[in-house]
Amino acid sequence: MAKPQRRTQEERSAETRARLVEATLDCLNERGYPRTTTAEIAERAGVTRGALNHHFPSKDALVVRAIEHLLKSATSDIRGLAASVRDGSLSLSDFVERLWDLFSGRLLLITLEHITEARHNGVLREGLIPVVREFHAALDRIWGDFFKGTHLDDREVQTALNASLCLMRGMGMQQVLRDDPSYYRGLLDFWKSILADYSRRDHAQEERQPVRAGGSKER
């Protein structure tokens, strides 16, 4: 019988980092940034403090890496949804529902923690800026798929995306103190109707509308 192949040092290190990242996300979600300590992260990950310090020199460095992992996972999920839209198995309305599933749960709660801390923590803020920028760039690329073939230009498509994200984050924040599913359902249905109308806008036709005296276009 062949002996099991021993893992390389690189593989063991990658596993340790992955456990530390998951433990960090669990701590941020359950305890918040101020109450999360590297000692607790190490304990949850099942590693020594020395091992944690070997891979991550500070709590902030570990949090940045954890948020990067979280956002890349969310991007992968959203990219999969976009593929479903392209093959016709998912509508824009369903996509909005899936976005809400993402932003009303763990992703949103952890985001609240690192954004709040980044207001006053320059080191954390500088580390997170490129991570969040890449996340939004990925969303921009994915979101554009929904509006291909419409009359919307790139700026208008990005506006629709950013407005959607702002709504989702705002609703998610309200959930902390307001448990009212029917309230959020009403907002989601309203926004889906707005997006549907927005995507059907024909700017070429608008430009052809005659202009009344005073400069306003006829409706």
C-alpha positions as CSV (number, residue, x, y, z in Angstrom):
1,M,0.0,0.0,0.0
2,A,1.4,3.4,-1.0
3,K,2.2,5.7,1.9
4,P,0.0,8.9,2.0
5,Q,1.9,11.8,0.5
6,R,3.0,14.3,3.0
7,R,1.9,17.9,2.6
8,T,4.4,20.5,1.7
9,Q,5.3,23.4,3.9
10,E,3.5,25.7,1.5
11,E,0.3,23.7,1.7
12,R,0.4,23.6,5.5
13,S,1.0,27.4,5.5
14,A,-1.9,28.0,3.1
15,E,-4.2,25.9,5.3
16,T,-3.2,27.8,8.4
17,R,-3.9,31.1,6.7
18,A,-7.2,29.9,5.5
19,R,-8.2,28.9,9.0
20,L,-7.1,32.2,10.5
21,V,-9.1,34.1,7.8
22,E,-12.3,32.1,8.5
23,A,-11.9,32.5,12.3
24,T,-11.4,36.3,11.8
25,L,-14.6,36.6,9.8
26,D,-16.5,34.5,12.4
27,C,-15.2,36.8,15.1
28,L,-16.1,40.0,13.2
29,N,-19.6,38.7,12.6
30,E,-20.3,37.5,16.1
31,R,-18.3,39.9,18.3
32,G,-17.5,43.0,16.2
33,Y,-14.1,44.5,15.5
34,P,-13.4,46.1,18.9
35,R,-14.1,42.8,20.8
36,T,-12.1,40.7,18.4
37,T,-8.6,39.8,19.6
38,T,-5.8,38.0,17.9
39,A,-5.8,35.6,20.9
40,E,-9.4,34.6,20.2
41,I,-8.8,34.3,16.5
42,A,-5.8,32.0,17.1
43,E,-7.9,29.9,19.5
44,R,-10.8,29.6,17.1
45,A,-8.4,28.7,14.2
46,G,-6.7,26.1,16.4
47,V,-3.2,27.6,16.0
48,T,-0.7,29.2,18.3
49,R,-0.3,32.9,18.7
50,G,3.2,32.5,17.3
51,A,1.8,30.9,14.1
52,L,-0.7,33.8,13.8
53,N,2.1,36.4,14.1
54,H,4.2,34.5,11.6
55,H,1.6,34.8,8.9
56,F,0.0,38.1,9.9
57,P,2.0,40.9,11.7
58,S,-1.1,42.6,13.1
59,K,-4.8,42.3,13.7
60,D,-5.4,44.9,10.9
61,A,-3.3,42.9,8.4
62,L,-5.4,39.8,9.2
63,V,-8.7,41.8,8.9
64,V,-7.7,43.2,5.5
65,R,-6.9,39.7,4.2
66,A,-10.2,38.3,5.7
67,I,-12.2,41.1,4.0
68,E,-10.4,40.5,0.7
69,H,-11.4,36.8,0.9
70,L,-15.0,37.7,1.8
71,L,-15.4,40.1,-1.1
72,K,-13.8,37.7,-3.6
73,S,-16.2,35.0,-2.5
74,A,-19.1,37.4,-2.9
75,T,-17.8,38.4,-6.4
76,S,-17.6,34.8,-7.4
77,D,-21.2,34.2,-6.3
78,I,-22.4,37.3,-8.2
79,R,-20.5,36.3,-11.3
80,G,-22.3,33.0,-11.2
81,L,-25.6,34.8,-11.0
82,A,-24.6,36.9,-14.0
83,A,-23.9,33.7,-16.0
84,S,-27.4,32.6,-15.2
85,V,-28.8,35.9,-16.5
86,R,-26.8,35.5,-19.8
87,D,-28.3,32.0,-20.4
88,G,-31.8,33.3,-19.6
89,S,-32.4,31.3,-16.4
90,L,-32.3,34.4,-14.1
91,S,-34.1,37.7,-14.5
92,L,-33.1,41.1,-13.3
93,S,-35.8,40.9,-10.7
94,D,-34.4,37.6,-9.4
95,F,-30.9,39.1,-9.4
96,V,-32.0,41.9,-7.2
97,E,-33.4,39.3,-4.8
98,R,-30.1,37.5,-4.7
99,L,-28.3,40.7,-4.0
100,W,-30.6,41.3,-1.1
101,D,-29.8,37.8,0.2
102,L,-26.1,38.7,0.1
103,F,-26.4,42.2,1.6
104,S,-28.9,41.4,4.3
105,G,-26.7,38.7,6.0
106,R,-23.2,38.0,7.0
107,L,-21.6,40.1,4.3
108,L,-23.4,43.2,5.4
109,L,-22.8,42.7,9.1
110,I,-19.1,42.2,8.6
111,T,-19.0,45.2,6.3
112,L,-20.5,47.4,9.0
113,E,-17.7,46.4,11.3
114,H,-14.7,47.1,9.1
115,I,-16.2,50.3,7.6
116,T,-16.9,51.7,11.1
117,E,-13.4,50.9,12.3
118,A,-11.8,52.3,9.1
119,R,-13.2,55.8,9.9
120,H,-10.7,56.2,12.6
121,N,-8.0,53.6,11.8
122,G,-5.8,54.9,9.0
123,V,-3.8,51.7,8.7
124,L,-6.9,49.6,8.2
125,R,-8.4,52.1,5.8
126,E,-5.4,52.2,3.6
127,G,-5.3,48.5,3.4
128,L,-9.0,48.1,2.6
129,I,-9.3,50.8,-0.1
130,P,-7.7,48.8,-3.0
131,V,-9.6,45.7,-1.8
132,V,-13.0,47.4,-1.9
133,R,-12.1,49.2,-5.2
134,E,-11.5,45.9,-6.9
135,F,-14.8,44.5,-5.5
136,H,-16.7,47.4,-7.0
137,A,-14.8,47.1,-10.3
138,A,-15.9,43.5,-10.5
139,L,-19.5,44.4,-9.8
140,D,-19.4,47.1,-12.5
141,R,-18.3,44.5,-15.1
142,I,-20.9,42.0,-14.0
143,W,-23.7,44.5,-13.7
144,G,-23.1,45.7,-17.3
145,D,-24.3,42.3,-18.6
146,F,-27.9,43.1,-17.4
147,F,-28.1,46.2,-19.6
148,K,-26.5,45.0,-22.8
149,G,-28.8,45.8,-25.7
150,T,-30.5,48.7,-23.9
151,H,-30.0,52.4,-24.6
152,L,-28.2,53.1,-21.3
153,D,-24.7,54.3,-21.5
154,D,-21.9,53.2,-19.1
155,R,-22.4,56.0,-16.7
156,E,-26.1,55.3,-16.4
157,V,-25.5,51.6,-15.9
158,Q,-23.0,52.3,-13.1
159,T,-25.5,54.7,-11.5
160,A,-28.2,52.0,-11.5
161,L,-25.7,49.6,-9.8
162,N,-24.5,52.0,-7.2
163,A,-28.0,53.1,-6.3
164,S,-29.0,49.4,-5.9
165,L,-26.0,48.8,-3.6
166,C,-26.8,51.9,-1.6
167,L,-30.3,50.8,-1.1
168,M,-29.2,47.3,-0.1
169,R,-26.7,48.6,2.4
170,G,-29.2,51.0,3.9
171,M,-31.9,48.3,4.2
172,G,-29.3,46.0,5.8
173,M,-28.3,48.5,8.3
174,Q,-31.9,49.1,9.3
175,Q,-32.3,45.4,10.0
176,V,-30.1,45.8,13.0
177,L,-32.9,47.6,14.8
178,R,-36.0,47.0,12.7
179,D,-37.3,43.5,12.2
180,D,-40.0,44.1,9.6
181,P,-39.9,41.8,6.6
182,S,-42.9,43.4,4.9
183,Y,-41.2,46.8,5.0
184,Y,-38.1,45.5,3.2
185,R,-40.3,43.5,0.7
186,G,-42.1,46.7,-0.2
187,L,-38.8,48.5,-0.8
188,L,-37.4,45.7,-2.9
189,D,-40.5,45.4,-5.1
190,F,-40.5,49.2,-5.6
191,W,-36.9,49.2,-6.6
192,K,-37.3,46.3,-9.0
193,S,-40.0,48.3,-10.8
194,I,-37.8,51.3,-11.0
195,L,-34.9,49.3,-12.5
196,A,-37.2,47.7,-15.0
197,D,-38.5,51.1,-16.2
198,Y,-35.0,52.5,-16.2
199,S,-33.6,49.7,-18.4
200,R,-36.4,50.3,-21.0
201,R,-35.7,54.0,-21.4
202,D,-35.1,55.0,-25.0
203,H,-32.8,58.0,-25.0
204,A,-32.9,58.3,-28.7
205,Q,-36.6,58.8,-28.6
206,E,-36.3,61.3,-25.8
207,E,-33.9,63.3,-27.8
208,R,-36.4,63.4,-30.7
209,Q,-39.1,64.9,-28.5
210,P,-40.0,68.5,-29.6
211,V,-39.0,71.2,-27.2
212,R,-41.7,73.5,-25.8
213,A,-41.3,77.2,-25.4
214,G,-39.2,77.7,-22.3
215,G,-36.9,74.8,-23.1
216,S,-38.8,71.8,-21.6
217,K,-39.5,68.8,-23.8
218,E,-43.0,67.6,-24.4
219,R,-44.2,64.5,-22.5
